[in-house]
Amino acid sequence: MTPHKSGTDNLPAGKYIEVGPNGEKLEKEHIISIDRGDRLPPVKKAGNGWFRI
């Protein structure tokens, strides 16, 4: 599965973790919570994305 890009909206509410370009875990975890209709925030490094956990 491909990670969601920053700024994506209309995703299910819940917790998301920042992952590398190929979906791999990052050394320093970045976990966020969004509500329904919120946009995903910017990632710390270009090319990274978000996975729902």
C-alpha distance matrix in Angstrom:
0.0 3.8 6.5 9.3 12.4 15.8 18.0 15.6 17.6 17.8 15.0 16.1 18.5 17.7 16.9 14.2 14.0 13.9 11.8 12.5 11.2 9.1 7.9 11.2 13.7 16.6 20.2 21.3 19.1 19.0 18.3 19.3 20.0 20.0 21.9 21.1 21.5 21.2 19.4 17.1 19.5 19.6 17.9 20.4 19.5 18.5 15.0 13.6 11.3 10.9 9.0 11.0 13.0
3.8 0.0 3.8 6.6 9.1 12.6 15.1 13.0 15.6 16.6 14.2 16.0 18.2 17.7 16.6 13.5 13.1 12.2 10.1 10.3 8.5 7.5 6.9 10.7 13.3 15.4 19.2 20.0 18.1 17.5 17.4 18.1 19.2 18.9 21.1 20.4 20.2 19.5 17.2 14.8 16.9 16.6 15.0 17.6 16.4 15.0 11.6 10.5 8.4 8.9 8.4 11.2 13.9
6.5 3.8 0.0 3.8 6.4 9.5 12.3 10.7 13.4 14.8 12.3 14.2 15.8 15.0 13.6 10.2 9.7 8.6 7.3 8.4 7.5 7.9 6.2 9.8 11.4 13.1 16.8 17.1 15.0 14.0 13.9 14.4 15.8 15.7 18.2 18.1 17.9 16.7 14.2 11.4 13.3 13.1 11.5 14.2 13.6 12.7 9.8 7.8 4.9 5.1 5.5 8.9 11.7
9.3 6.6 3.8 0.0 3.8 6.8 8.8 6.9 9.6 11.4 9.3 11.9 13.6 13.5 12.8 9.6 10.2 9.4 9.5 11.0 10.1 11.4 9.9 13.2 14.2 15.3 19.0 18.6 16.2 14.3 13.7 13.3 14.2 13.3 15.5 15.1 14.4 13.3 10.7 8.3 10.8 11.1 10.6 14.0 14.0 12.9 10.6 8.9 5.3 4.9 6.4 8.8 12.3
12.4 9.1 6.4 3.8 0.0 3.8 6.3 5.9 9.5 12.3 11.2 14.2 15.5 15.7 14.8 11.5 11.8 9.9 10.4 11.1 9.9 12.3 11.6 14.6 15.5 15.7 19.2 18.6 16.7 14.5 14.6 13.9 15.2 14.1 16.5 16.3 14.9 13.2 9.8 7.5 9.0 8.5 8.5 12.0 11.7 10.1 8.5 7.6 5.0 6.5 9.4 11.9 15.3
15.8 12.6 9.5 6.8 3.8 0.0 3.8 5.6 8.8 12.3 11.6 14.6 15.1 15.3 14.2 11.3 11.7 9.8 11.4 12.5 12.2 15.0 14.1 16.4 16.6 16.1 19.2 17.9 16.1 13.2 13.4 12.2 13.6 12.5 15.0 15.3 13.7 11.2 7.6 5.2 5.6 5.1 6.4 10.1 10.8 9.7 9.6 8.5 6.5 7.4 10.9 12.9 16.1
18.0 15.1 12.3 8.8 6.3 3.8 0.0 3.8 6.3 10.1 10.6 13.8 14.3 15.4 15.2 13.0 14.3 13.0 15.0 16.3 15.8 18.5 17.4 20.0 20.1 19.7 22.7 21.1 19.1 15.9 15.5 13.4 14.0 11.9 13.6 13.5 11.1 8.9 5.1 4.9 6.0 6.9 9.5 13.1 14.1 12.9 13.0 12.3 10.1 10.3 13.3 14.5 17.8
15.6 13.0 10.7 6.9 5.9 5.6 3.8 0.0 3.8 7.1 7.4 11.0 12.4 13.9 14.2 12.2 14.0 13.4 15.0 16.5 15.7 17.8 16.5 19.5 20.0 20.3 23.6 22.3 19.8 16.9 15.9 13.9 13.8 11.4 12.7 11.7 9.5 8.4 5.3 5.5 8.4 9.9 11.8 15.5 16.3 14.9 14.1 13.1 10.1 9.6 11.7 12.5 16.2
17.6 15.6 13.4 9.6 9.5 8.8 6.3 3.8 0.0 3.8 5.5 8.9 10.2 12.5 13.8 12.8 15.4 15.6 17.6 19.6 19.2 20.9 19.3 22.2 22.3 22.8 26.0 24.4 21.6 18.5 16.8 14.1 13.0 9.8 10.1 8.4 5.9 5.8 4.3 6.5 9.8 12.3 14.5 18.2 19.5 18.5 17.8 16.5 13.2 11.9 13.3 13.0 16.5
17.8 16.6 14.8 11.4 12.3 12.3 10.1 7.1 3.8 0.0 3.8 6.7 8.7 11.8 14.0 13.7 16.8 17.7 19.6 21.9 21.4 22.7 20.7 23.8 23.9 24.9 28.1 26.6 23.5 20.6 18.3 15.6 13.7 10.4 9.5 6.6 4.8 6.9 7.3 9.5 13.1 15.8 17.8 21.5 22.8 21.8 20.8 19.2 15.7 13.8 14.2 13.1 16.4
15.0 14.2 12.3 9.3 11.2 11.6 10.6 7.4 5.5 3.8 0.0 3.8 6.4 8.8 10.8 10.5 13.7 15.0 16.8 19.4 19.3 20.1 17.8 20.7 20.8 22.0 25.3 23.9 20.6 18.0 15.6 13.3 11.5 8.8 8.7 6.6 6.7 7.7 7.9 8.6 12.4 15.2 16.4 20.0 21.3 20.8 19.4 17.3 13.6 11.1 10.8 9.4 12.6
16.1 16.0 14.2 11.9 14.2 14.6 13.8 11.0 8.9 6.7 3.8 0.0 3.8 6.4 9.3 10.1 13.8 15.9 17.8 20.9 21.3 21.7 18.9 21.5 21.1 22.7 25.7 24.2 20.6 18.3 15.2 13.0 10.5 8.3 7.5 5.7 7.8 9.1 10.5 10.9 14.5 17.5 18.5 21.8 23.5 23.4 22.0 19.5 15.7 12.6 11.4 8.7 11.1
18.5 18.2 15.8 13.6 15.5 15.1 14.3 12.4 10.2 8.7 6.4 3.8 0.0 3.8 7.2 9.2 12.9 15.5 18.0 21.4 22.3 23.1 20.0 22.1 21.1 22.2 24.8 22.9 19.3 16.7 13.3 10.7 7.5 5.4 4.5 4.6 7.7 8.0 10.2 10.5 13.5 17.0 18.0 21.1 23.2 23.7 22.8 19.9 16.4 13.0 12.1 9.1 10.7
17.7 17.7 15.0 13.5 15.7 15.3 15.4 13.9 12.5 11.8 8.8 6.4 3.8 0.0 3.8 6.6 10.3 13.3 15.9 19.5 21.0 21.5 18.2 19.8 18.3 19.5 21.9 20.0 16.2 14.0 10.4 8.3 5.5 5.6 6.6 8.2 11.1 10.4 11.9 11.0 13.5 16.6 16.9 19.6 21.9 22.9 21.9 18.7 15.4 11.7 10.4 7.1 7.6
16.9 16.6 13.6 12.8 14.8 14.2 15.2 14.2 13.8 14.0 10.8 9.3 7.2 3.8 0.0 3.8 6.9 10.2 12.9 16.7 18.7 19.3 15.8 16.9 15.0 16.0 18.2 16.2 12.5 10.4 6.8 5.6 4.3 6.5 9.1 11.2 13.5 11.9 12.5 10.5 12.2 14.9 14.6 16.8 19.2 20.6 19.8 16.3 13.4 9.7 8.5 5.9 5.7
14.2 13.5 10.2 9.6 11.5 11.3 13.0 12.2 12.8 13.7 10.5 10.1 9.2 6.6 3.8 0.0 3.8 6.8 9.4 13.0 14.9 15.7 12.4 13.7 12.1 13.1 15.7 14.1 10.5 8.4 5.7 5.4 6.3 7.8 11.0 12.7 14.1 12.1 11.5 8.7 10.3 12.3 11.5 13.9 15.8 17.0 16.0 12.5 9.6 6.0 5.3 4.2 5.5
14.0 13.1 9.7 10.2 11.8 11.7 14.3 14.0 15.4 16.8 13.7 13.8 12.9 10.3 6.9 3.8 0.0 3.8 6.3 10.1 12.6 13.4 10.1 10.6 8.6 9.3 12.0 10.6 7.1 5.7 4.4 6.5 8.9 11.1 14.5 16.3 17.4 15.1 13.9 10.4 11.0 12.0 10.0 11.6 13.4 15.1 14.1 10.3 8.3 5.5 5.4 6.4 6.7
13.9 12.2 8.6 9.4 9.9 9.8 13.0 13.4 15.6 17.7 15.0 15.9 15.5 13.3 10.2 6.8 3.8 0.0 3.8 7.0 9.7 11.3 8.7 9.2 7.7 7.4 10.5 9.3 6.9 5.4 6.5 8.3 11.4 13.0 16.6 18.2 18.6 16.0 13.9 10.1 10.0 9.7 6.9 8.4 9.7 11.4 10.6 6.8 5.6 4.6 6.6 9.1 10.2
11.8 10.1 7.3 9.5 10.4 11.4 15.0 15.0 17.6 19.6 16.8 17.8 18.0 15.9 12.9 9.4 6.3 3.8 0.0 3.8 6.7 7.7 5.2 5.6 5.2 5.8 9.6 9.9 8.3 8.4 9.8 12.0 14.8 16.3 19.7 20.9 21.2 18.9 16.6 12.9 13.0 12.2 8.9 10.0 9.8 11.0 9.2 5.7 5.4 5.8 6.9 10.3 11.2
12.5 10.3 8.4 11.0 11.1 12.5 16.3 16.5 19.6 21.9 19.4 20.9 21.4 19.5 16.7 13.0 10.1 7.0 3.8 0.0 3.8 5.5 5.1 5.1 6.4 6.3 9.8 11.1 10.7 11.2 13.2 15.4 18.3 19.6 23.0 24.0 23.9 21.6 18.8 15.2 15.0 13.2 9.7 10.1 8.5 9.2 7.0 4.5 6.4 8.5 10.0 13.6 14.8
11.2 8.5 7.5 10.1 9.9 12.2 15.8 15.7 19.2 21.4 19.3 21.3 22.3 21.0 18.7 14.9 12.6 9.7 6.7 3.8 0.0 3.8 5.6 7.2 9.7 10.1 13.5 14.8 14.4 14.4 16.1 17.8 20.4 21.0 24.1 24.5 24.0 22.1 19.0 15.7 15.9 13.9 11.0 12.0 9.6 8.7 5.3 4.8 6.5 9.5 11.1 14.9 16.8
9.1 7.5 7.9 11.4 12.3 15.0 18.5 17.8 20.9 22.7 20.1 21.7 23.1 21.5 19.3 15.7 13.4 11.3 7.7 5.5 3.8 0.0 3.8 5.6 9.1 10.7 14.1 16.0 15.4 16.1 17.4 19.3 21.7 22.4 25.4 25.7 25.6 24.0 21.2 18.0 18.7 17.2 14.2 15.2 13.1 12.5 9.0 8.2 8.9 10.9 11.2 14.8 16.2
7.9 6.9 6.2 9.9 11.6 14.1 17.4 16.5 19.3 20.7 17.8 18.9 20.0 18.2 15.8 12.4 10.1 8.7 5.2 5.1 5.6 3.8 0.0 3.8 6.6 9.1 12.6 14.1 12.8 13.5 14.2 16.3 18.5 19.5 22.5 23.0 23.3 21.7 19.4 16.1 17.0 16.1 13.2 14.5 13.4 13.4 10.4 8.1 7.7 8.4 7.9 11.4 12.5
11.2 10.7 9.8 13.2 14.6 16.4 20.0 19.5 22.2 23.8 20.7 21.5 22.1 19.8 16.9 13.7 10.6 9.2 5.6 5.1 7.2 5.6 3.8 0.0 3.8 6.5 9.6 11.8 11.1 12.7 14.1 16.9 19.5 21.2 24.4 25.4 25.9 24.0 21.8 18.2 18.6 17.5 14.1 14.5 13.4 14.3 11.8 9.4 10.0 10.6 10.2 13.3 13.5
13.7 13.3 11.4 14.2 15.5 16.6 20.1 20.0 22.3 23.9 20.8 21.1 21.1 18.3 15.0 12.1 8.6 7.7 5.2 6.4 9.7 9.1 6.6 3.8 0.0 3.8 6.7 8.5 7.6 9.8 11.4 14.6 17.5 19.7 23.1 24.6 25.4 23.2 21.3 17.6 17.6 16.8 13.4 13.3 13.1 14.9 13.2 10.2 10.6 10.5 10.1 12.7 12.1
16.6 15.4 13.1 15.3 15.7 16.1 19.7 20.3 22.8 24.9 22.0 22.7 22.2 19.5 16.0 13.1 9.3 7.4 5.8 6.3 10.1 10.7 9.1 6.5 3.8 0.0 3.8 5.4 5.9 8.2 10.9 14.2 17.6 19.9 23.6 25.4 26.0 23.3 21.2 17.4 16.6 15.2 11.6 10.6 10.6 13.1 12.3 9.3 10.8 11.2 12.0 14.6 14.3
20.2 19.2 16.8 19.0 19.2 19.2 22.7 23.6 26.0 28.1 25.3 25.7 24.8 21.9 18.2 15.7 12.0 10.5 9.6 9.8 13.5 14.1 12.6 9.6 6.7 3.8 0.0 3.8 6.3 9.5 12.5 16.0 19.5 22.2 25.9 28.1 28.8 26.0 24.0 20.2 19.0 17.6 14.0 12.2 12.4 15.5 15.3 12.6 14.3 14.7 15.4 17.7 16.8
21.3 20.0 17.1 18.6 18.6 17.9 21.1 22.3 24.4 26.6 23.9 24.2 22.9 20.0 16.2 14.1 10.6 9.3 9.9 11.1 14.8 16.0 14.1 11.8 8.5 5.4 3.8 0.0 3.8 6.6 9.9 13.2 16.8 19.7 23.5 26.0 26.7 23.6 21.9 18.3 16.6 15.6 12.4 10.4 11.8 15.3 15.7 12.7 14.0 13.9 15.0 16.8 16.0
19.1 18.1 15.0 16.2 16.7 16.1 19.1 19.8 21.6 23.5 20.6 20.6 19.3 16.2 12.5 10.5 7.1 6.9 8.3 10.7 14.4 15.4 12.8 11.1 7.6 5.9 6.3 3.8 0.0 3.8 6.3 9.9 13.4 16.4 20.0 22.5 23.6 20.7 19.3 15.7 14.6 14.4 11.5 10.6 12.6 15.6 15.6 12.1 12.3 11.3 12.0 13.3 12.3
19.0 17.5 14.0 14.3 14.5 13.2 15.9 16.9 18.5 20.6 18.0 18.3 16.7 14.0 10.4 8.4 5.7 5.4 8.4 11.2 14.4 16.1 13.5 12.7 9.8 8.2 9.5 6.6 3.8 0.0 3.8 6.7 10.4 13.2 16.9 19.5 20.3 17.2 15.8 12.3 11.0 11.2 8.9 8.7 11.4 14.3 14.7 11.1 10.8 9.5 10.9 12.0 11.8
18.3 17.4 13.9 13.7 14.6 13.4 15.5 15.9 16.8 18.3 15.6 15.2 13.3 10.4 6.8 5.7 4.4 6.5 9.8 13.2 16.1 17.4 14.2 14.1 11.4 10.9 12.5 9.9 6.3 3.8 0.0 3.8 7.1 10.2 13.8 16.5 17.8 15.0 14.3 11.2 10.8 12.2 10.7 11.7 14.4 16.8 16.7 13.1 11.6 9.1 9.6 9.5 9.0
19.3 18.1 14.4 13.3 13.9 12.2 13.4 13.9 14.1 15.6 13.3 13.0 10.7 8.3 5.6 5.4 6.5 8.3 12.0 15.4 17.8 19.3 16.3 16.9 14.6 14.2 16.0 13.2 9.9 6.7 3.8 0.0 3.8 6.7 10.3 13.2 14.4 11.5 11.3 8.7 8.6 11.0 10.8 12.5 15.5 17.5 17.6 14.2 12.2 9.4 10.3 9.6 9.9
20.0 19.2 15.8 14.2 15.2 13.6 14.0 13.8 13.0 13.7 11.5 10.5 7.5 5.5 4.3 6.3 8.9 11.4 14.8 18.3 20.4 21.7 18.5 19.5 17.5 17.6 19.5 16.8 13.4 10.4 7.1 3.8 0.0 3.8 7.0 10.1 12.0 9.6 10.6 9.1 10.1 13.3 13.8 15.9 18.9 20.4 20.3 17.1 14.4 11.2 11.4 9.5 9.9
20.0 18.9 15.7 13.3 14.1 12.5 11.9 11.4 9.8 10.4 8.8 8.3 5.4 5.6 6.5 7.8 11.1 13.0 16.3 19.6 21.0 22.4 19.5 21.2 19.7 19.9 22.2 19.7 16.4 13.2 10.2 6.7 3.8 0.0 3.8 6.7 8.2 5.9 7.6 7.4 9.3 12.9 14.3 17.0 19.7 20.6 20.5 17.6 14.6 11.6 12.1 10.2 11.7
21.9 21.1 18.2 15.5 16.5 15.0 13.6 12.7 10.1 9.5 8.7 7.5 4.5 6.6 9.1 11.0 14.5 16.6 19.7 23.0 24.1 25.4 22.5 24.4 23.1 23.6 25.9 23.5 20.0 16.9 13.8 10.3 7.0 3.8 0.0 3.8 6.2 5.6 8.7 9.9 12.2 15.9 17.7 20.6 23.2 23.8 23.6 20.9 17.7 14.7 14.8 12.4 13.9
21.1 20.4 18.1 15.1 16.3 15.3 13.5 11.7 8.4 6.6 6.6 5.7 4.6 8.2 11.2 12.7 16.3 18.2 20.9 24.0 24.5 25.7 23.0 25.4 24.6 25.4 28.1 26.0 22.5 19.5 16.5 13.2 10.1 6.7 3.8 0.0 3.8 5.6 8.8 10.7 13.7 17.3 19.2 22.5 24.7 24.7 24.2 21.8 18.3 15.4 15.4 13.0 15.1
21.5 20.2 17.9 14.4 14.9 13.7 11.1 9.5 5.9 4.8 6.7 7.8 7.7 11.1 13.5 14.1 17.4 18.6 21.2 23.9 24.0 25.6 23.3 25.9 25.4 26.0 28.8 26.7 23.6 20.3 17.8 14.4 12.0 8.2 6.2 3.8 0.0 3.8 6.6 9.6 12.5 15.9 18.3 21.7 23.7 23.3 23.0 21.1 17.8 15.5 16.2 14.6 17.3
21.2 19.5 16.7 13.3 13.2 11.2 8.9 8.4 5.8 6.9 7.7 9.1 8.0 10.4 11.9 12.1 15.1 16.0 18.9 21.6 22.1 24.0 21.7 24.0 23.2 23.3 26.0 23.6 20.7 17.2 15.0 11.5 9.6 5.9 5.6 5.6 3.8 0.0 3.8 6.6 9.0 12.5 15.1 18.4 20.6 20.6 20.6 18.6 15.6 13.5 14.8 13.6 16.3
19.4 17.2 14.2 10.7 9.8 7.6 5.1 5.3 4.3 7.3 7.9 10.5 10.2 11.9 12.5 11.5 13.9 13.9 16.6 18.8 19.0 21.2 19.4 21.8 21.3 21.2 24.0 21.9 19.3 15.8 14.3 11.3 10.6 7.6 8.7 8.8 6.6 3.8 0.0 3.8 6.2 9.4 12.0 15.5 17.4 17.0 17.1 15.5 12.6 11.3 13.3 13.1 16.2
17.1 14.8 11.4 8.3 7.5 5.2 4.9 5.5 6.5 9.5 8.6 10.9 10.5 11.0 10.5 8.7 10.4 10.1 12.9 15.2 15.7 18.0 16.1 18.2 17.6 17.4 20.2 18.3 15.7 12.3 11.2 8.7 9.1 7.4 9.9 10.7 9.6 6.6 3.8 0.0 3.8 6.8 8.7 12.2 14.1 14.1 14.1 12.0 9.3 7.8 10.4 10.8 13.8
19.5 16.9 13.3 10.8 9.0 5.6 6.0 8.4 9.8 13.1 12.4 14.5 13.5 13.5 12.2 10.3 11.0 10.0 13.0 15.0 15.9 18.7 17.0 18.6 17.6 16.6 19.0 16.6 14.6 11.0 10.8 8.6 10.1 9.3 12.2 13.7 12.5 9.0 6.2 3.8 0.0 3.8 6.5 9.5 12.0 12.5 13.5 11.5 9.8 9.3 12.4 13.3 15.8
19.6 16.6 13.1 11.1 8.5 5.1 6.9 9.9 12.3 15.8 15.2 17.5 17.0 16.6 14.9 12.3 12.0 9.7 12.2 13.2 13.9 17.2 16.1 17.5 16.8 15.2 17.6 15.6 14.4 11.2 12.2 11.0 13.3 12.9 15.9 17.3 15.9 12.5 9.4 6.8 3.8 0.0 3.8 6.7 8.6 9.0 10.6 9.3 8.8 9.7 13.4 15.2 17.6
17.9 15.0 11.5 10.6 8.5 6.4 9.5 11.8 14.5 17.8 16.4 18.5 18.0 16.9 14.6 11.5 10.0 6.9 8.9 9.7 11.0 14.2 13.2 14.1 13.4 11.6 14.0 12.4 11.5 8.9 10.7 10.8 13.8 14.3 17.7 19.2 18.3 15.1 12.0 8.7 6.5 3.8 0.0 3.8 5.6 6.9 8.2 6.2 6.6 8.1 11.8 14.2 16.2
20.4 17.6 14.2 14.0 12.0 10.1 13.1 15.5 18.2 21.5 20.0 21.8 21.1 19.6 16.8 13.9 11.6 8.4 10.0 10.1 12.0 15.2 14.5 14.5 13.3 10.6 12.2 10.4 10.6 8.7 11.7 12.5 15.9 17.0 20.6 22.5 21.7 18.4 15.5 12.2 9.5 6.7 3.8 0.0 3.8 6.9 9.2 7.5 9.4 11.0 14.4 16.9 18.3
19.5 16.4 13.6 14.0 11.7 10.8 14.1 16.3 19.5 22.8 21.3 23.5 23.2 21.9 19.2 15.8 13.4 9.7 9.8 8.5 9.6 13.1 13.4 13.4 13.1 10.6 12.4 11.8 12.6 11.4 14.4 15.5 18.9 19.7 23.2 24.7 23.7 20.6 17.4 14.1 12.0 8.6 5.6 3.8 0.0 3.8 6.3 5.9 9.0 11.8 15.1 18.2 19.8
18.5 15.0 12.7 12.9 10.1 9.7 12.9 14.9 18.5 21.8 20.8 23.4 23.7 22.9 20.6 17.0 15.1 11.4 11.0 9.2 8.7 12.5 13.4 14.3 14.9 13.1 15.5 15.3 15.6 14.3 16.8 17.5 20.4 20.6 23.8 24.7 23.3 20.6 17.0 14.1 12.5 9.0 6.9 6.9 3.8 0.0 3.8 5.6 8.6 12.0 15.5 18.8 21.0
15.0 11.6 9.8 10.6 8.5 9.6 13.0 14.1 17.8 20.8 19.4 22.0 22.8 21.9 19.8 16.0 14.1 10.6 9.2 7.0 5.3 9.0 10.4 11.8 13.2 12.3 15.3 15.7 15.6 14.7 16.7 17.6 20.3 20.5 23.6 24.2 23.0 20.6 17.1 14.1 13.5 10.6 8.2 9.2 6.3 3.8 0.0 3.8 6.6 10.4 13.4 17.0 19.3
13.6 10.5 7.8 8.9 7.6 8.5 12.3 13.1 16.5 19.2 17.3 19.5 19.9 18.7 16.3 12.5 10.3 6.8 5.7 4.5 4.8 8.2 8.1 9.4 10.2 9.3 12.6 12.7 12.1 11.1 13.1 14.2 17.1 17.6 20.9 21.8 21.1 18.6 15.5 12.0 11.5 9.3 6.2 7.5 5.9 5.6 3.8 0.0 3.8 7.2 10.2 13.7 15.8
11.3 8.4 4.9 5.3 5.0 6.5 10.1 10.1 13.2 15.7 13.6 15.7 16.4 15.4 13.4 9.6 8.3 5.6 5.4 6.4 6.5 8.9 7.7 10.0 10.6 10.8 14.3 14.0 12.3 10.8 11.6 12.2 14.4 14.6 17.7 18.3 17.8 15.6 12.6 9.3 9.8 8.8 6.6 9.4 9.0 8.6 6.6 3.8 0.0 3.8 7.0 10.4 13.0
10.9 8.9 5.1 4.9 6.5 7.4 10.3 9.6 11.9 13.8 11.1 12.6 13.0 11.7 9.7 6.0 5.5 4.6 5.8 8.5 9.5 10.9 8.4 10.6 10.5 11.2 14.7 13.9 11.3 9.5 9.1 9.4 11.2 11.6 14.7 15.4 15.5 13.5 11.3 7.8 9.3 9.7 8.1 11.0 11.8 12.0 10.4 7.2 3.8 0.0 3.8 6.7 9.4
9.0 8.4 5.5 6.4 9.4 10.9 13.3 11.7 13.3 14.2 10.8 11.4 12.1 10.4 8.5 5.3 5.4 6.6 6.9 10.0 11.1 11.2 7.9 10.2 10.1 12.0 15.4 15.0 12.0 10.9 9.6 10.3 11.4 12.1 14.8 15.4 16.2 14.8 13.3 10.4 12.4 13.4 11.8 14.4 15.1 15.5 13.4 10.2 7.0 3.8 0.0 3.8 6.3
11.0 11.2 8.9 8.8 11.9 12.9 14.5 12.5 13.0 13.1 9.4 8.7 9.1 7.1 5.9 4.2 6.4 9.1 10.3 13.6 14.9 14.8 11.4 13.3 12.7 14.6 17.7 16.8 13.3 12.0 9.5 9.6 9.5 10.2 12.4 13.0 14.6 13.6 13.1 10.8 13.3 15.2 14.2 16.9 18.2 18.8 17.0 13.7 10.4 6.7 3.8 0.0 3.8
13.0 13.9 11.7 12.3 15.3 16.1 17.8 16.2 16.5 16.4 12.6 11.1 10.7 7.6 5.7 5.5 6.7 10.2 11.2 14.8 16.8 16.2 12.5 13.5 12.1 14.3 16.8 16.0 12.3 11.8 9.0 9.9 9.9 11.7 13.9 15.1 17.3 16.3 16.2 13.8 15.8 17.6 16.2 18.3 19.8 21.0 19.3 15.8 13.0 9.4 6.3 3.8 0.0
